[in-house]
Amino acid sequence: MASRGRVAPFLVILAFLVAQCFHQSTEAKKVTTNLHFFFHDTISGPDPSAVLVASAVGRTGPAGAFGNLFVVDDLLTEAPEADSPVVGYARGFYMSASRRSVMFVMGLDYGFTAGPFNGSSFSVFSQNPILERELAVVGGRGKFRMAQGFAFLRTHTFNVTSGDAVVEYNVTLFHDE
């Protein structure tokens, strides 16, 4: 009986140590990836990449109607020019979500179709206050599995008549190796 009393704490400690070793060995190493690309948001023309799918009746705001919801399939390119090589697509939605300022809420997946990250993507779900221009990265897949991070945005060009825009992205991702 006395030996049982000594073995139980030993087994508990042994189980704890084994669990810690297993946990440490399964943790993936985190790496940092910096990305730079241009987002082409085209609302006008015969083949827009952003389409208004819902709007609130009678609501207006500083940048159009508060409550507007757009679905997007926007090009991502290496440079700001429209004929620059395509590196991927941003697909998802954004909506005008403020009655008092120019601010959107965005849920987008940035998928890469060329280069070293072909087949990988990262996702944002974040406010996009047009003056601050920082988005939160909330996940990823492929080479960006378990991504977290942030994206700094700068409007490269904006056409006030059409609403079309080209936005420069500088993204920092922290993800599994």
N, C-alpha and C positions, 0 to 999 in steps of 0.2 A: 503494500500500500504506500509506503513512504517513497518508493522509487517513482510511482505514478505522479506524485505531487511535484517531483523535480522534472519529469519529462514534459508535462503539459506546457509550462512556460517556455521551455526550450523549443517545442514544436511551434508555438505561436511566434516566437522570435524568428525561427527558421522560415516560416511561411511569409512573414513580413519581408525578410531579406530577399527571398526568391521573387516576391511580387515587385519589389523595388528594382531589382536587376532586370526583370522582364519589361517593366515600364520604361526604364532608361534605354534598353536596347531597341524598343519599338518606336521611340521618338525619332521622327525624321529631322535631319539637319535643316535649318532655315537658311534660305539664301535671299539676297536682295536683287531685284531686277528693275532697271530703269528703262522706261519706254518713252519714245517721242514719236508722235504722229499727228495727222490732221483729220478732223471730223467734218464731213460735208453734209450739212443739213439743208435739204432742198425742199421747200414748201411749194414753189411755183412751177409752172410749166406743165407739159403733157405727161411727164413721168416723175412726179415728185417722190422723194424718199421719206418724207414725213407727211402723214395724212391726218387731217382733223377727223376724229371718229365720234366725238361728243362735245357738246357745248351747253353751258347753262343759259337758259333763256333770260334775257333782260339783265344779265350781270356784266359789268364792265370793270376794267382795271387799268393800271398804267400801261401795260403792254398788250392790250387786247382784252379779250373776255376772260374774266376770272372763271375757272372751271373748265376751260378748254382742255381736251385730252387728245394727244397725238400719238399715233403708232408709227414707229420709225424702223427703217431698214437703210441706215446711212452708211456711206462709204468711209473707210479709213484709208488714208494715203500717206506716202512718205513725205510729201511736200504739199504746200497749199494749192498748187495748180490743179485744176480739174483733170488734166491728163497725166498727172503724176501716177507712178505705180501704186496699185491697190494692194494694201497689206491685210485688209479684213473688212468687217462690217460691224456696226453697232445696231443691235436689234432690241426692241422693247418699246417703252413708252415714256412720255413726259407730259406733265400737266401743269397748267398755270394754277398755282396753289396759294396765291396771296391776293387779298383785296387791296392792299396798301402799297405794295412794292413789286418790282419785277423779280419774281422768284418762281422757279419750277421745282417740282419733285420728279426725280428721274429714276427709272428702273430699267437699266440697260445691261446687255451682255455684249462685251467687246470681243468678238471672235476673230482670230487671225487665220488667214488663208495662204500666207506666204512667209518666207523667211524662217528663222530658227524656231519660231513659236507657232508654226502652222499646226492647226488642229487644237490649239489651246485657247482659253478665253479667261477673262476676269469679269466680274459683275459689280455694278454699283447700284446702290439704292440710297439716294441721298437728296438733300435739298441742293438746289443750284441757284443760290442768290447771285444774280448776274454781276453784282459788284465785287463779291468776295471770290468766287470762282474756285472753290475747292470742293471736291467730291470724295465721299468715303467709299473705298473698295471693301466689299463684304464677302467676297468668295471668288473661287476660280476652279477651273478644271484643266486636265492635261498637265502641262508643265507648270501651271499656276495653281495646282491643287492646294487647297487650304489658304488661299491668298487673303491677305489683309493689306491695307495701304491707303494711299490717297492719290488724287489726281489734281494737279493745278491746271486750270484752263485759262486761255487768253483768246479773246475774239480776234481773229486775223482779219476777216472782212465780214461786214454785215450790210445787206442791201435793204434799206428802209422801205423801199417800195414793194419788193417781193417777199421780204422776210427771210430770204435765203442767207445762210451764214456758213463760214468756214472757221472752225475753232481749233486752236493749237492745244494739244494735250502733252503734258509732262507728267508721267505716272511713275510712282515708286511702289513696288509690290514686295511684300515679305511673304514667302511661300516655301513649301516643302521642296527639298532638292530632288 
